[in-house]
């Protein structure tokens, strides 16, 4: 009996970049650059702070929302941003305190660590949270390894990740 043929050797995957539990991200389609986000592998979905959301049905039957959020960076005056966003769906989400809340879900571009990817974000009032943007494990995907003991491994606050090459799937 002939020996079984050997399977071709798999190429080792390059190590994933390491990010900390807080990183600088951009959401360029929303005009948000250099934002501090909490990276939370315990959260499934990503979320974005909004102060007000007014859902409506557009003439073509799609779900949309007028959304506003107050943004403030150190040393700058507070500004209010308004968007008219397409809503991909409404979803029940269990928050960290165990309460279930129905949230609007949008799909937008996330730029982190030189990677540019489309991701889902739920919209909610995160005013009492320490970070207006939370990136959950689906937002990170398989792009990074998270070191929960470190922060800002991709750059310090006041920097931006824009201008980097898009990540192609």
C-alpha positions in Angstrom: 0.0 0.0 0.0 1.4 3.4 -1.0 1.8 6.0 1.7 -0.9 8.7 1.9 0.1 11.8 0.1 1.2 14.7 2.3 -1.2 17.6 2.4 0.4 20.8 1.1 1.9 22.9 3.9 -0.3 25.9 4.8 1.3 29.2 4.8 1.5 30.6 8.3 -0.7 33.6 8.7 1.1 36.8 9.5 0.4 37.9 13.1 -2.5 40.2 13.6 -1.7 43.7 14.7 -2.3 44.3 18.5 -4.6 47.1 19.6 -5.4 48.3 23.1 -8.8 48.6 24.9 -8.9 52.3 23.8 -7.9 53.4 20.3 -8.3 56.3 17.9 -10.8 55.6 15.1 -12.4 57.5 12.3 -16.0 57.3 11.0 -15.3 59.4 7.8 -18.8 59.1 6.3 -20.1 60.8 9.5 -17.3 63.4 9.6 -15.9 61.9 12.8 -12.1 61.8 12.9 -9.6 61.2 15.6 -12.3 59.9 18.0 -11.4 57.8 21.1 -13.2 54.5 21.0 -13.5 51.8 23.6 -12.6 48.3 22.2 -14.9 45.8 24.0 -14.6 42.1 23.0 -17.4 41.4 25.5 -19.8 43.4 23.4 -21.1 41.8 20.2 -22.0 44.9 18.3 -20.5 48.3 18.0 -22.4 51.4 19.1 -22.3 55.1 18.5 -23.5 57.8 20.9 -26.4 60.0 19.5 -28.4 62.6 21.4 -31.5 62.4 19.3 -32.8 60.0 16.6 -36.0 60.7 14.6 -36.8 57.6 12.4 -38.9 58.1 9.3 -39.9 56.2 6.2 -38.6 57.9 3.0 -40.7 58.3 -0.1 -39.0 55.2 -1.6 -40.1 53.1 1.4 -36.6 52.9 3.0 -36.1 53.4 6.7 -34.1 56.5 7.5 -33.4 58.7 10.5 -32.5 62.3 11.3 -29.8 61.8 13.9 -27.9 64.5 16.0 -25.0 64.2 18.3 -23.0 66.8 20.3 -19.2 66.3 19.8 -16.5 67.9 21.8 -12.8 67.5 21.6 -10.4 69.0 24.2 -9.6 72.6 23.5 -12.5 72.9 21.0 -16.0 74.3 21.3 -18.8 71.7 21.4 -20.4 71.2 18.0 -23.7 69.5 17.0 -23.5 67.2 14.1 -26.7 66.2 12.2 -27.0 63.3 9.7 -29.8 61.9 7.6 -28.9 58.2 7.7 -30.2 55.0 6.1 -31.3 52.5 8.8 -30.5 48.9 7.9 -32.7 47.5 10.6 -34.0 47.9 14.1 -32.6 45.4 16.6 -33.1 44.5 20.2 -29.8 44.9 22.0 -29.0 43.9 25.6 -26.9 46.6 27.2 -24.1 46.1 29.8 -26.7 46.6 32.6 -28.9 43.8 31.2 -31.7 46.1 29.9 -33.0 45.3 26.4 -33.3 48.3 24.1 -34.5 48.5 20.5 -31.8 50.3 18.5 -31.5 51.6 15.0 -28.6 50.0 13.1 -26.5 51.8 10.4 -23.7 50.6 8.3 -20.8 53.0 7.9 -17.0 53.0 7.3 -14.8 52.4 10.3 -11.1 53.3 10.0 -8.8 51.8 12.6 -5.1 50.9 12.4 -4.8 51.5 8.7 -7.8 49.3 8.0 -10.9 50.7 6.4 -14.0 48.4 6.7 -17.8 48.7 6.5 -19.3 47.9 9.9 -22.6 47.9 11.7 -23.2 50.4 14.5 -26.2 50.6 16.7 -27.3 54.1 17.7 -27.9 54.8 21.3 -27.5 57.5 24.0 -24.1 56.8 25.5 -24.0 60.1 27.4 -23.4 58.3 30.8 -20.6 56.1 29.3 -17.0 57.1 29.3 -16.6 56.7 25.5 -19.0 57.8 22.8 -17.9 55.0 20.4 -17.8 51.4 21.4 -16.3 48.9 19.0 -17.5 45.3 19.7 -16.0 42.1 18.6 -17.9 42.1 15.3 -16.4 45.5 14.6 -12.9 44.2 15.2 -13.6 41.1 13.2 -10.5 39.1 12.7 -8.4 42.1 12.0 -6.7 42.6 15.4 -5.7 41.0 18.6 -6.8 43.1 21.7 -4.4 43.6 24.6 -6.8 44.7 27.4 -4.0 46.0 29.6 -2.9 48.6 27.0 -4.2 51.7 25.3 -3.5 53.7 22.1 -1.2 51.2 20.5 -2.1 52.7 17.1 -1.5 56.3 18.0 -2.1 58.9 20.6 -5.3 61.1 20.9 -5.1 64.1 18.6 -4.1 61.9 15.7 -6.2 60.5 12.9 -6.2 57.3 11.0 -7.5 58.8 7.7 -5.5 58.8 4.6 -4.4 55.2 5.0 -4.9 52.6 2.4 -8.3 50.9 2.4 -8.4 47.3 3.5 -9.6 45.1 0.6 -11.6 42.0 1.5 
